[in-house]
Amino acid sequence: MILLAVASEIVIGAVYPLSGNLAKVGTDIKDAVELAAEIVNDDVDLPVPLGKGKGLPGVGGARVRVVFADHQSSPEKGLSEAERLITQEHVVALIGSYNSNVTATASQAAERLKIPFLNETSTSPLLTARGFKWFFRTTPTDDEFSDNFFKFLKTRKGVKRVALMYENTLFGSDVSRFEKRYAEKYGYEVVADVAYDAKSTNLTSEIQRLKSASPEVLLQTSYTSDAILSTKTMKDLDFRPQAILAMDAGHVASEFVPALGKDAEGIISREVWALGLGAKKPIVARVNDLFRKRTQASRGAPVDMDGTSARAFVGFLVLCEAINRAGSTEPEKIRAALEATNISAEALIMPWQGVKFDPKTHQNALGSGILVQIQDGKYVVVYPFELAQAEVRWPLAAWK
């Protein structure tokens, strides 16, 4: 593989689920990454990294080009596609891959071939506990999000019994470990622990187990199709706890509310972004407007950003900002620039303090989470209270 110190075009590989059950999520991410690339390549008046000017001034004004690969939610496919992008497409860095179990394998290829890998949407804490030299993550982890759940629950009087429901890949299994740890720490009883296959087409027995346990709060970790299916099954079986606290993913996917309508009302999810943050941070609304224009052109209908697409947008800009500071396409120089990253909160559309990677783990030390609730069909910030747009609606309304 030949890498030039200065190039007219910088090629970045992106490995995401572009087909199968998560195709819609992958499409949202793809649009967000392409929007970020447009902002880098064109002179856009936005106070984000590389918003002003065209291309990467540190690399002779080079433009960025993204080569996408479809991992189909398969760890094996993610590994092979990462290898292909590096060895055949000659990418200088990789970004991806949403599914934590796929990110785990795809990043192994990058580590072995010594190519920087920026992860922006996978939240398994194990990913930054492997001692990898070439792996960096901007998003907070499920450890932080799980802790946040129980800090929020401490503000709800009388809640003592919680149940866990989670898909059984690395994502869900990791979340369950942390939720059980924090349940014990904060003094909550776990009355049910229900794992299931994310590709399940029937969740009746799982919901019946939850109903029999009578939890006051359900902590749920699901991808898109299973989040929709489980909600429909809960209604069919008349299972209704006081609250559902969801670990993002399927519960904030852009098709979740349209698929369920009023049956989605009241569900609370952890998030890292919400459109309502634009009331206090105008850059949020400005970027979302650009995203809506892009999706209008590409899909025939405007789509708002969600937490996943917003994280992908930010992650890509962070990677490009590091390449620009590296002043080179040499992997080692890009890796060193990532280690030296220090981006302020003002340059982000996230409610974070900034982006700065821990020198040992390469985890962003300045990220944080919020909780949103579906109210009148919209995701509304309800916690932390200083960022809240509205009060929490509690408990969930009965099905009947």
Contacts in CASP RR format, 6 or more apart in sequence:
PFRMAT RR
TARGET T0000
AUTHOR 0000-0000-0000
METHOD contacts of the structure
MODEL  1
MILLAVASEIVIGAVYPLSGNLAKVGTDIKDAVELAAEIVNDDVDLPVPL
GKGKGLPGVGGARVRVVFADHQSSPEKGLSEAERLITQEHVVALIGSYNS
NVTATASQAAERLKIPFLNETSTSPLLTARGFKWFFRTTPTDDEFSDNFF
KFLKTRKGVKRVALMYENTLFGSDVSRFEKRYAEKYGYEVVADVAYDAKS
TNLTSEIQRLKSASPEVLLQTSYTSDAILSTKTMKDLDFRPQAILAMDAG
HVASEFVPALGKDAEGIISREVWALGLGAKKPIVARVNDLFRKRTQASRG
APVDMDGTSARAFVGFLVLCEAINRAGSTEPEKIRAALEATNISAEALIM
PWQGVKFDPKTHQNALGSGILVQIQDGKYVVVYPFELAQAEVRWPLAAWK
1 86 0 8 1.000
1 87 0 8 1.000
1 90 0 8 1.000
2 90 0 8 1.000
3 90 0 8 1.000
3 92 0 8 1.000
3 329 0 8 1.000
3 330 0 8 1.000
3 331 0 8 1.000
4 329 0 8 1.000
5 327 0 8 1.000
5 328 0 8 1.000
5 329 0 8 1.000
5 330 0 8 1.000
6 59 0 8 1.000
6 60 0 8 1.000
6 62 0 8 1.000
6 327 0 8 1.000
6 328 0 8 1.000
6 329 0 8 1.000
7 59 0 8 1.000
7 62 0 8 1.000
7 329 0 8 1.000
8 62 0 8 1.000
8 63 0 8 1.000
9 62 0 8 1.000
9 63 0 8 1.000
9 64 0 8 1.000
9 65 0 8 1.000
10 56 0 8 1.000
10 59 0 8 1.000
10 62 0 8 1.000
10 63 0 8 1.000
10 64 0 8 1.000
10 65 0 8 1.000
10 92 0 8 1.000
10 320 0 8 1.000
10 323 0 8 1.000
10 329 0 8 1.000
11 64 0 8 1.000
11 65 0 8 1.000
11 66 0 8 1.000
11 67 0 8 1.000
11 89 0 8 1.000
11 90 0 8 1.000
11 91 0 8 1.000
11 92 0 8 1.000
12 64 0 8 1.000
12 65 0 8 1.000
12 66 0 8 1.000
12 67 0 8 1.000
12 91 0 8 1.000
12 92 0 8 1.000
12 93 0 8 1.000
12 94 0 8 1.000
12 95 0 8 1.000
12 316 0 8 1.000
12 319 0 8 1.000
12 320 0 8 1.000
13 66 0 8 1.000
13 67 0 8 1.000
13 68 0 8 1.000
13 69 0 8 1.000
13 85 0 8 1.000
13 89 0 8 1.000
13 91 0 8 1.000
13 93 0 8 1.000
13 94 0 8 1.000
13 95 0 8 1.000
14 30 0 8 1.000
14 33 0 8 1.000
14 66 0 8 1.000
14 67 0 8 1.000
14 68 0 8 1.000
14 69 0 8 1.000
14 94 0 8 1.000
14 95 0 8 1.000
14 96 0 8 1.000
15 68 0 8 1.000
15 69 0 8 1.000
15 71 0 8 1.000
15 78 0 8 1.000
15 81 0 8 1.000
15 82 0 8 1.000
15 85 0 8 1.000
15 94 0 8 1.000
15 95 0 8 1.000
15 96 0 8 1.000
15 97 0 8 1.000
15 102 0 8 1.000
15 106 0 8 1.000
16 26 0 8 1.000
16 29 0 8 1.000
16 30 0 8 1.000
16 68 0 8 1.000
16 69 0 8 1.000
16 70 0 8 1.000
16 71 0 8 1.000
16 96 0 8 1.000
16 97 0 8 1.000
16 98 0 8 1.000
17 23 0 8 1.000
17 25 0 8 1.000
17 26 0 8 1.000
17 70 0 8 1.000
17 71 0 8 1.000
17 72 0 8 1.000
17 73 0 8 1.000
17 97 0 8 1.000
17 98 0 8 1.000
17 99 0 8 1.000
17 102 0 8 1.000
18 26 0 8 1.000
18 27 0 8 1.000
18 30 0 8 1.000
18 68 0 8 1.000
18 70 0 8 1.000
18 72 0 8 1.000
19 70 0 8 1.000
19 72 0 8 1.000
20 72 0 8 1.000
20 73 0 8 1.000
21 73 0 8 1.000
21 198 0 8 1.000
21 199 0 8 1.000
21 223 0 8 1.000
21 224 0 8 1.000
21 225 0 8 1.000
22 73 0 8 1.000
22 98 0 8 1.000
22 99 0 8 1.000
22 223 0 8 1.000
22 224 0 8 1.000
24 224 0 8 1.000
24 253 0 8 1.000
24 254 0 8 1.000
24 255 0 8 1.000
25 98 0 8 1.000
25 224 0 8 1.000
25 250 0 8 1.000
25 253 0 8 1.000
25 254 0 8 1.000
25 308 0 8 1.000
26 98 0 8 1.000
27 299 0 8 1.000
28 253 0 8 1.000
28 254 0 8 1.000
28 303 0 8 1.000
28 305 0 8 1.000
28 306 0 8 1.000
28 308 0 8 1.000
28 309 0 8 1.000
28 312 0 8 1.000
29 98 0 8 1.000
29 121 0 8 1.000
29 308 0 8 1.000
29 309 0 8 1.000
29 312 0 8 1.000
30 68 0 8 1.000
31 291 0 8 1.000
31 294 0 8 1.000
31 295 0 8 1.000
31 298 0 8 1.000
31 303 0 8 1.000
31 309 0 8 1.000
32 291 0 8 1.000
32 305 0 8 1.000
32 309 0 8 1.000
32 310 0 8 1.000
32 312 0 8 1.000
32 313 0 8 1.000
32 316 0 8 1.000
33 66 0 8 1.000
33 95 0 8 1.000
33 312 0 8 1.000
33 313 0 8 1.000
33 316 0 8 1.000
34 66 0 8 1.000
34 294 0 8 1.000
35 287 0 8 1.000
35 290 0 8 1.000
35 291 0 8 1.000
35 294 0 8 1.000
35 313 0 8 1.000
36 312 0 8 1.000
36 313 0 8 1.000
36 314 0 8 1.000
36 315 0 8 1.000
36 316 0 8 1.000
36 317 0 8 1.000
36 320 0 8 1.000
37 64 0 8 1.000
37 65 0 8 1.000
37 66 0 8 1.000
37 316 0 8 1.000
37 320 0 8 1.000
38 44 0 8 1.000
38 294 0 8 1.000
39 46 0 8 1.000
39 48 0 8 1.000
39 50 0 8 1.000
39 51 0 8 1.000
39 290 0 8 1.000
39 317 0 8 1.000
40 50 0 8 1.000
40 51 0 8 1.000
40 55 0 8 1.000
40 56 0 8 1.000
40 63 0 8 1.000
40 64 0 8 1.000
40 317 0 8 1.000
40 320 0 8 1.000
41 54 0 8 1.000
41 55 0 8 1.000
41 63 0 8 1.000
41 64 0 8 1.000
42 53 0 8 1.000
42 54 0 8 1.000
43 51 0 8 1.000
43 52 0 8 1.000
43 53 0 8 1.000
43 54 0 8 1.000
44 51 0 8 1.000
44 52 0 8 1.000
45 51 0 8 1.000
45 52 0 8 1.000
46 283 0 8 1.000
46 286 0 8 1.000
46 287 0 8 1.000
47 283 0 8 1.000
47 346 0 8 1.000
47 347 0 8 1.000
48 283 0 8 1.000
48 287 0 8 1.000
48 317 0 8 1.000
48 347 0 8 1.000
48 348 0 8 1.000
48 349 0 8 1.000
49 317 0 8 1.000
49 318 0 8 1.000
49 320 0 8 1.000
49 321 0 8 1.000
49 343 0 8 1.000
49 347 0 8 1.000
50 56 0 8 1.000
50 317 0 8 1.000
50 320 0 8 1.000
50 321 0 8 1.000
50 324 0 8 1.000
54 61 0 8 1.000
54 63 0 8 1.000
55 61 0 8 1.000
55 62 0 8 1.000
55 63 0 8 1.000
55 64 0 8 1.000
56 62 0 8 1.000
56 63 0 8 1.000
56 64 0 8 1.000
56 320 0 8 1.000
56 323 0 8 1.000
56 324 0 8 1.000
56 327 0 8 1.000
57 324 0 8 1.000
58 324 0 8 1.000
58 325 0 8 1.000
58 327 0 8 1.000
59 323 0 8 1.000
59 324 0 8 1.000
59 326 0 8 1.000
59 327 0 8 1.000
59 328 0 8 1.000
59 329 0 8 1.000
64 320 0 8 1.000
64 323 0 8 1.000
66 316 0 8 1.000
67 85 0 8 1.000
67 89 0 8 1.000
67 91 0 8 1.000
69 78 0 8 1.000
69 81 0 8 1.000
69 82 0 8 1.000
69 84 0 8 1.000
69 85 0 8 1.000
70 77 0 8 1.000
70 81 0 8 1.000
71 77 0 8 1.000
71 78 0 8 1.000
71 81 0 8 1.000
71 97 0 8 1.000
71 99 0 8 1.000
71 102 0 8 1.000
71 106 0 8 1.000
73 99 0 8 1.000
73 102 0 8 1.000
74 102 0 8 1.000
75 99 0 8 1.000
75 101 0 8 1.000
75 102 0 8 1.000
75 104 0 8 1.000
75 105 0 8 1.000
76 105 0 8 1.000
77 102 0 8 1.000
78 97 0 8 1.000
78 102 0 8 1.000
78 105 0 8 1.000
78 106 0 8 1.000
79 105 0 8 1.000
79 106 0 8 1.000
79 108 0 8 1.000
79 109 0 8 1.000
81 106 0 8 1.000
82 94 0 8 1.000
82 105 0 8 1.000
82 106 0 8 1.000
82 107 0 8 1.000
82 109 0 8 1.000
82 110 0 8 1.000
82 117 0 8 1.000
83 109 0 8 1.000
83 113 0 8 1.000
85 91 0 8 1.000
85 94 0 8 1.000
86 94 0 8 1.000
86 109 0 8 1.000
86 110 0 8 1.000
86 113 0 8 1.000
86 115 0 8 1.000
87 113 0 8 1.000
91 115 0 8 1.000
92 115 0 8 1.000
92 116 0 8 1.000
92 323 0 8 1.000
92 329 0 8 1.000
92 331 0 8 1.000
92 334 0 8 1.000
93 115 0 8 1.000
93 116 0 8 1.000
93 117 0 8 1.000
93 118 0 8 1.000
93 319 0 8 1.000
93 323 0 8 1.000
93 331 0 8 1.000
93 334 0 8 1.000
94 106 0 8 1.000
94 107 0 8 1.000
94 110 0 8 1.000
94 115 0 8 1.000
94 116 0 8 1.000
94 117 0 8 1.000
94 118 0 8 1.000
95 117 0 8 1.000
95 118 0 8 1.000
95 119 0 8 1.000
95 120 0 8 1.000
95 312 0 8 1.000
95 315 0 8 1.000
95 316 0 8 1.000
95 319 0 8 1.000
96 103 0 8 1.000
96 106 0 8 1.000
96 117 0 8 1.000
96 118 0 8 1.000
96 119 0 8 1.000
96 120 0 8 1.000
96 121 0 8 1.000
96 122 0 8 1.000
96 312 0 8 1.000
97 103 0 8 1.000
97 106 0 8 1.000
97 119 0 8 1.000
97 121 0 8 1.000
97 122 0 8 1.000
98 121 0 8 1.000
98 122 0 8 1.000
98 308 0 8 1.000
99 122 0 8 1.000
99 169 0 8 1.000
99 171 0 8 1.000
100 122 0 8 1.000
100 123 0 8 1.000
100 124 0 8 1.000
100 126 0 8 1.000
100 127 0 8 1.000
100 169 0 8 1.000
100 170 0 8 1.000
100 171 0 8 1.000
100 174 0 8 1.000
101 124 0 8 1.000
101 169 0 8 1.000
101 170 0 8 1.000
101 171 0 8 1.000
103 119 0 8 1.000
103 122 0 8 1.000
103 124 0 8 1.000
103 127 0 8 1.000
104 124 0 8 1.000
104 126 0 8 1.000
104 127 0 8 1.000
104 170 0 8 1.000
106 117 0 8 1.000
107 117 0 8 1.000
107 119 0 8 1.000
107 127 0 8 1.000
107 132 0 8 1.000
107 134 0 8 1.000
107 135 0 8 1.000
110 116 0 8 1.000
110 117 0 8 1.000
110 134 0 8 1.000
110 135 0 8 1.000
111 117 0 8 1.000
111 132 0 8 1.000
111 133 0 8 1.000
111 134 0 8 1.000
111 135 0 8 1.000
114 134 0 8 1.000
114 331 0 8 1.000
114 332 0 8 1.000
115 134 0 8 1.000
115 331 0 8 1.000
116 134 0 8 1.000
116 136 0 8 1.000
116 319 0 8 1.000
116 322 0 8 1.000
116 331 0 8 1.000
116 334 0 8 1.000
116 335 0 8 1.000
116 338 0 8 1.000
117 134 0 8 1.000
117 135 0 8 1.000
117 136 0 8 1.000
118 136 0 8 1.000
118 137 0 8 1.000
118 138 0 8 1.000
118 315 0 8 1.000
118 316 0 8 1.000
118 318 0 8 1.000
118 319 0 8 1.000
118 338 0 8 1.000
119 127 0 8 1.000
119 135 0 8 1.000
119 136 0 8 1.000
119 137 0 8 1.000
119 138 0 8 1.000
119 139 0 8 1.000
120 137 0 8 1.000
120 138 0 8 1.000
120 139 0 8 1.000
120 311 0 8 1.000
120 312 0 8 1.000
120 314 0 8 1.000
120 315 0 8 1.000
120 316 0 8 1.000
120 318 0 8 1.000
121 139 0 8 1.000
121 308 0 8 1.000
121 311 0 8 1.000
121 312 0 8 1.000
122 137 0 8 1.000
122 139 0 8 1.000
122 171 0 8 1.000
123 139 0 8 1.000
123 140 0 8 1.000
123 141 0 8 1.000
123 142 0 8 1.000
123 145 0 8 1.000
123 171 0 8 1.000
123 248 0 8 1.000
124 141 0 8 1.000
124 142 0 8 1.000
124 170 0 8 1.000
124 171 0 8 1.000
124 174 0 8 1.000
125 141 0 8 1.000
125 142 0 8 1.000
125 143 0 8 1.000
125 174 0 8 1.000
125 178 0 8 1.000
126 170 0 8 1.000
126 174 0 8 1.000
127 135 0 8 1.000
127 137 0 8 1.000
128 135 0 8 1.000
128 137 0 8 1.000
128 141 0 8 1.000
128 358 0 8 1.000
128 361 0 8 1.000
128 362 0 8 1.000
128 363 0 8 1.000
129 361 0 8 1.000
131 360 0 8 1.000
131 361 0 8 1.000
132 362 0 8 1.000
133 335 0 8 1.000
134 331 0 8 1.000
134 335 0 8 1.000
135 362 0 8 1.000
136 338 0 8 1.000
136 357 0 8 1.000
136 362 0 8 1.000
137 362 0 8 1.000
137 363 0 8 1.000
137 364 0 8 1.000
138 311 0 8 1.000
138 314 0 8 1.000
138 315 0 8 1.000
138 318 0 8 1.000
138 355 0 8 1.000
138 364 0 8 1.000
138 367 0 8 1.000
139 272 0 8 1.000
139 311 0 8 1.000
139 364 0 8 1.000
139 367 0 8 1.000
140 272 0 8 1.000
140 364 0 8 1.000
140 367 0 8 1.000
140 368 0 8 1.000
140 369 0 8 1.000
141 363 0 8 1.000
142 171 0 8 1.000
142 174 0 8 1.000
142 175 0 8 1.000
142 178 0 8 1.000
142 247 0 8 1.000
143 178 0 8 1.000
144 367 0 8 1.000
144 368 0 8 1.000
144 369 0 8 1.000
145 175 0 8 1.000
145 247 0 8 1.000
145 248 0 8 1.000
145 270 0 8 1.000
145 369 0 8 1.000
146 175 0 8 1.000
146 178 0 8 1.000
146 179 0 8 1.000
146 181 0 8 1.000
146 182 0 8 1.000
146 247 0 8 1.000
147 178 0 8 1.000
147 182 0 8 1.000
148 270 0 8 1.000
148 369 0 8 1.000
148 371 0 8 1.000
148 383 0 8 1.000
149 179 0 8 1.000
149 182 0 8 1.000
149 219 0 8 1.000
149 245 0 8 1.000
149 270 0 8 1.000
149 371 0 8 1.000
150 182 0 8 1.000
150 183 0 8 1.000
150 185 0 8 1.000
150 186 0 8 1.000
150 188 0 8 1.000
151 186 0 8 1.000
152 245 0 8 1.000
152 371 0 8 1.000
152 383 0 8 1.000
153 159 0 8 1.000
153 162 0 8 1.000
153 186 0 8 1.000
153 188 0 8 1.000
153 217 0 8 1.000
153 245 0 8 1.000
154 186 0 8 1.000
155 383 0 8 1.000
156 243 0 8 1.000
156 394 0 8 1.000
158 216 0 8 1.000
159 188 0 8 1.000
159 216 0 8 1.000
159 217 0 8 1.000
159 242 0 8 1.000
160 187 0 8 1.000
160 188 0 8 1.000
160 189 0 8 1.000
160 216 0 8 1.000
161 188 0 8 1.000
161 189 0 8 1.000
161 191 0 8 1.000
161 213 0 8 1.000
161 214 0 8 1.000
161 215 0 8 1.000
161 216 0 8 1.000
161 217 0 8 1.000
162 179 0 8 1.000
162 183 0 8 1.000
162 188 0 8 1.000
162 189 0 8 1.000
162 190 0 8 1.000
162 191 0 8 1.000
162 215 0 8 1.000
162 216 0 8 1.000
162 217 0 8 1.000
162 218 0 8 1.000
162 219 0 8 1.000
163 190 0 8 1.000
163 191 0 8 1.000
163 192 0 8 1.000
163 193 0 8 1.000
163 194 0 8 1.000
163 210 0 8 1.000
163 213 0 8 1.000
163 215 0 8 1.000
163 217 0 8 1.000
163 218 0 8 1.000
163 219 0 8 1.000
163 241 0 8 1.000
164 176 0 8 1.000
164 179 0 8 1.000
164 180 0 8 1.000
164 190 0 8 1.000
164 192 0 8 1.000
164 193 0 8 1.000
164 194 0 8 1.000
164 218 0 8 1.000
164 219 0 8 1.000
164 220 0 8 1.000
164 221 0 8 1.000
165 192 0 8 1.000
165 194 0 8 1.000
165 196 0 8 1.000
165 206 0 8 1.000
165 210 0 8 1.000
165 218 0 8 1.000
165 219 0 8 1.000
165 220 0 8 1.000
165 221 0 8 1.000
165 222 0 8 1.000
165 230 0 8 1.000
166 172 0 8 1.000
166 173 0 8 1.000
166 175 0 8 1.000
166 176 0 8 1.000
166 194 0 8 1.000
166 195 0 8 1.000
166 196 0 8 1.000
166 220 0 8 1.000
166 221 0 8 1.000
166 222 0 8 1.000
166 247 0 8 1.000
167 195 0 8 1.000
167 196 0 8 1.000
167 197 0 8 1.000
167 198 0 8 1.000
167 221 0 8 1.000
167 222 0 8 1.000
167 223 0 8 1.000
167 226 0 8 1.000
168 195 0 8 1.000
168 196 0 8 1.000
168 197 0 8 1.000
168 198 0 8 1.000
169 198 0 8 1.000
171 221 0 8 1.000
171 223 0 8 1.000
171 249 0 8 1.000
172 195 0 8 1.000
172 221 0 8 1.000
172 247 0 8 1.000
173 195 0 8 1.000
175 221 0 8 1.000
175 247 0 8 1.000
176 193 0 8 1.000
176 195 0 8 1.000
176 221 0 8 1.000
179 190 0 8 1.000
179 219 0 8 1.000
180 190 0 8 1.000
180 193 0 8 1.000
183 189 0 8 1.000
183 190 0 8 1.000
191 213 0 8 1.000
191 214 0 8 1.000
191 215 0 8 1.000
192 209 0 8 1.000
192 210 0 8 1.000
192 212 0 8 1.000
192 213 0 8 1.000
192 215 0 8 1.000
194 206 0 8 1.000
194 209 0 8 1.000
194 210 0 8 1.000
196 203 0 8 1.000
196 206 0 8 1.000
196 226 0 8 1.000
198 222 0 8 1.000
198 223 0 8 1.000
198 225 0 8 1.000
198 226 0 8 1.000
199 225 0 8 1.000
199 226 0 8 1.000
200 206 0 8 1.000
200 226 0 8 1.000
200 229 0 8 1.000
201 229 0 8 1.000
203 226 0 8 1.000
203 229 0 8 1.000
203 230 0 8 1.000
203 233 0 8 1.000
204 233 0 8 1.000
204 236 0 8 1.000
204 237 0 8 1.000
206 230 0 8 1.000
207 230 0 8 1.000
207 233 0 8 1.000
207 234 0 8 1.000
207 237 0 8 1.000
207 239 0 8 1.000
208 237 0 8 1.000
210 218 0 8 1.000
210 239 0 8 1.000
211 237 0 8 1.000
211 238 0 8 1.000
211 239 0 8 1.000
215 241 0 8 1.000
216 241 0 8 1.000
216 242 0 8 1.000
216 243 0 8 1.000
217 241 0 8 1.000
217 242 0 8 1.000
217 243 0 8 1.000
217 244 0 8 1.000
217 245 0 8 1.000
218 241 0 8 1.000
218 243 0 8 1.000
218 244 0 8 1.000
218 245 0 8 1.000
219 245 0 8 1.000
219 247 0 8 1.000
220 227 0 8 1.000
220 230 0 8 1.000
220 244 0 8 1.000
220 245 0 8 1.000
220 246 0 8 1.000
220 247 0 8 1.000
220 251 0 8 1.000
221 246 0 8 1.000
221 247 0 8 1.000
221 249 0 8 1.000
222 230 0 8 1.000
222 246 0 8 1.000
222 247 0 8 1.000
222 249 0 8 1.000
222 250 0 8 1.000
222 251 0 8 1.000
223 249 0 8 1.000
223 250 0 8 1.000
224 249 0 8 1.000
224 250 0 8 1.000
224 253 0 8 1.000
224 255 0 8 1.000
224 256 0 8 1.000
226 250 0 8 1.000
227 246 0 8 1.000
227 249 0 8 1.000
227 250 0 8 1.000
227 251 0 8 1.000
227 253 0 8 1.000
227 256 0 8 1.000
228 250 0 8 1.000
228 255 0 8 1.000
228 256 0 8 1.000
228 259 0 8 1.000
228 260 0 8 1.000
231 260 0 8 1.000
231 263 0 8 1.000
231 264 0 8 1.000
231 267 0 8 1.000
232 260 0 8 1.000
232 263 0 8 1.000
234 240 0 8 1.000
234 399 0 8 1.000
235 263 0 8 1.000
235 399 0 8 1.000
238 399 0 8 1.000
238 400 0 8 1.000
240 396 0 8 1.000
240 398 0 8 1.000
240 399 0 8 1.000
241 395 0 8 1.000
241 396 0 8 1.000
242 394 0 8 1.000
242 395 0 8 1.000
242 396 0 8 1.000
243 268 0 8 1.000
243 394 0 8 1.000
243 395 0 8 1.000
243 396 0 8 1.000
244 266 0 8 1.000
244 267 0 8 1.000
244 268 0 8 1.000
244 396 0 8 1.000
245 268 0 8 1.000
245 269 0 8 1.000
245 270 0 8 1.000
245 371 0 8 1.000
246 252 0 8 1.000
246 267 0 8 1.000
246 268 0 8 1.000
246 269 0 8 1.000
246 270 0 8 1.000
247 269 0 8 1.000
247 270 0 8 1.000
248 269 0 8 1.000
248 270 0 8 1.000
248 271 0 8 1.000
248 272 0 8 1.000
248 307 0 8 1.000
248 308 0 8 1.000
249 308 0 8 1.000
250 256 0 8 1.000
251 267 0 8 1.000
251 269 0 8 1.000
252 269 0 8 1.000
252 271 0 8 1.000
252 306 0 8 1.000
252 307 0 8 1.000
252 308 0 8 1.000
252 372 0 8 1.000
252 379 0 8 1.000
253 306 0 8 1.000
253 308 0 8 1.000
254 303 0 8 1.000
254 304 0 8 1.000
254 306 0 8 1.000
256 264 0 8 1.000
257 264 0 8 1.000
257 374 0 8 1.000
257 377 0 8 1.000
261 377 0 8 1.000
264 374 0 8 1.000
264 377 0 8 1.000
265 374 0 8 1.000
265 375 0 8 1.000
265 376 0 8 1.000
265 377 0 8 1.000
265 397 0 8 1.000
266 373 0 8 1.000
266 374 0 8 1.000
266 375 0 8 1.000
266 393 0 8 1.000
266 396 0 8 1.000
266 397 0 8 1.000
267 373 0 8 1.000
267 374 0 8 1.000
267 396 0 8 1.000
268 371 0 8 1.000
268 372 0 8 1.000
268 373 0 8 1.000
268 374 0 8 1.000
268 382 0 8 1.000
268 392 0 8 1.000
269 371 0 8 1.000
269 372 0 8 1.000
269 373 0 8 1.000
269 374 0 8 1.000
269 379 0 8 1.000
270 369 0 8 1.000
270 370 0 8 1.000
270 371 0 8 1.000
271 307 0 8 1.000
271 369 0 8 1.000
271 370 0 8 1.000
271 371 0 8 1.000
271 372 0 8 1.000
271 379 0 8 1.000
271 381 0 8 1.000
272 307 0 8 1.000
272 310 0 8 1.000
272 311 0 8 1.000
272 350 0 8 1.000
272 351 0 8 1.000
272 352 0 8 1.000
272 367 0 8 1.000
272 368 0 8 1.000
272 369 0 8 1.000
272 370 0 8 1.000
273 284 0 8 1.000
273 305 0 8 1.000
273 306 0 8 1.000
273 307 0 8 1.000
273 310 0 8 1.000
273 311 0 8 1.000
273 349 0 8 1.000
273 350 0 8 1.000
273 351 0 8 1.000
273 370 0 8 1.000
274 307 0 8 1.000
274 370 0 8 1.000
274 372 0 8 1.000
274 379 0 8 1.000
274 380 0 8 1.000
274 381 0 8 1.000
274 389 0 8 1.000
275 284 0 8 1.000
275 285 0 8 1.000
275 288 0 8 1.000
275 304 0 8 1.000
275 305 0 8 1.000
275 378 0 8 1.000
275 379 0 8 1.000
276 284 0 8 1.000
276 380 0 8 1.000
276 381 0 8 1.000
276 389 0 8 1.000
277 284 0 8 1.000
277 349 0 8 1.000
277 351 0 8 1.000
277 381 0 8 1.000
277 387 0 8 1.000
278 284 0 8 1.000
278 285 0 8 1.000
279 389 0 8 1.000
280 387 0 8 1.000
281 349 0 8 1.000
281 351 0 8 1.000
283 349 0 8 1.000
284 349 0 8 1.000
287 305 0 8 1.000
287 310 0 8 1.000
287 313 0 8 1.000
287 349 0 8 1.000
288 304 0 8 1.000
288 305 0 8 1.000
291 303 0 8 1.000
291 304 0 8 1.000
291 305 0 8 1.000
291 309 0 8 1.000
291 313 0 8 1.000
292 302 0 8 1.000
292 303 0 8 1.000
292 304 0 8 1.000
293 302 0 8 1.000
295 301 0 8 1.000
295 302 0 8 1.000
295 303 0 8 1.000
296 302 0 8 1.000
305 313 0 8 1.000
306 379 0 8 1.000
310 349 0 8 1.000
310 350 0 8 1.000
311 350 0 8 1.000
313 349 0 8 1.000
314 348 0 8 1.000
314 349 0 8 1.000
314 350 0 8 1.000
314 355 0 8 1.000
318 341 0 8 1.000
318 343 0 8 1.000
318 355 0 8 1.000
319 338 0 8 1.000
321 341 0 8 1.000
321 343 0 8 1.000
322 334 0 8 1.000
322 337 0 8 1.000
322 338 0 8 1.000
322 341 0 8 1.000
323 329 0 8 1.000
323 334 0 8 1.000
323 337 0 8 1.000
325 337 0 8 1.000
325 340 0 8 1.000
326 333 0 8 1.000
326 334 0 8 1.000
326 336 0 8 1.000
326 337 0 8 1.000
327 333 0 8 1.000
327 337 0 8 1.000
328 334 0 8 1.000
338 357 0 8 1.000
338 362 0 8 1.000
339 357 0 8 1.000
339 359 0 8 1.000
339 362 0 8 1.000
341 355 0 8 1.000
341 356 0 8 1.000
341 357 0 8 1.000
342 355 0 8 1.000
342 356 0 8 1.000
343 354 0 8 1.000
343 355 0 8 1.000
343 356 0 8 1.000
344 354 0 8 1.000
345 352 0 8 1.000
345 353 0 8 1.000
345 354 0 8 1.000
345 366 0 8 1.000
347 354 0 8 1.000
348 354 0 8 1.000
348 355 0 8 1.000
350 367 0 8 1.000
351 368 0 8 1.000
351 369 0 8 1.000
351 370 0 8 1.000
351 387 0 8 1.000
352 364 0 8 1.000
352 366 0 8 1.000
352 367 0 8 1.000
352 368 0 8 1.000
353 366 0 8 1.000
353 367 0 8 1.000
353 368 0 8 1.000
354 364 0 8 1.000
354 366 0 8 1.000
354 367 0 8 1.000
355 364 0 8 1.000
355 366 0 8 1.000
355 367 0 8 1.000
356 364 0 8 1.000
356 365 0 8 1.000
356 366 0 8 1.000
357 363 0 8 1.000
357 364 0 8 1.000
357 365 0 8 1.000
358 364 0 8 1.000
358 365 0 8 1.000
370 381 0 8 1.000
370 383 0 8 1.000
370 384 0 8 1.000
370 387 0 8 1.000
371 381 0 8 1.000
371 382 0 8 1.000
371 383 0 8 1.000
371 384 0 8 1.000
372 379 0 8 1.000
372 380 0 8 1.000
372 381 0 8 1.000
372 382 0 8 1.000
373 379 0 8 1.000
373 380 0 8 1.000
373 382 0 8 1.000
373 390 0 8 1.000
373 392 0 8 1.000
373 393 0 8 1.000
374 380 0 8 1.000
375 390 0 8 1.000
375 393 0 8 1.000
380 389 0 8 1.000
380 390 0 8 1.000
381 387 0 8 1.000
381 388 0 8 1.000
381 389 0 8 1.000
381 390 0 8 1.000
382 388 0 8 1.000
382 389 0 8 1.000
382 390 0 8 1.000
382 391 0 8 1.000
382 392 0 8 1.000
383 392 0 8 1.000
END
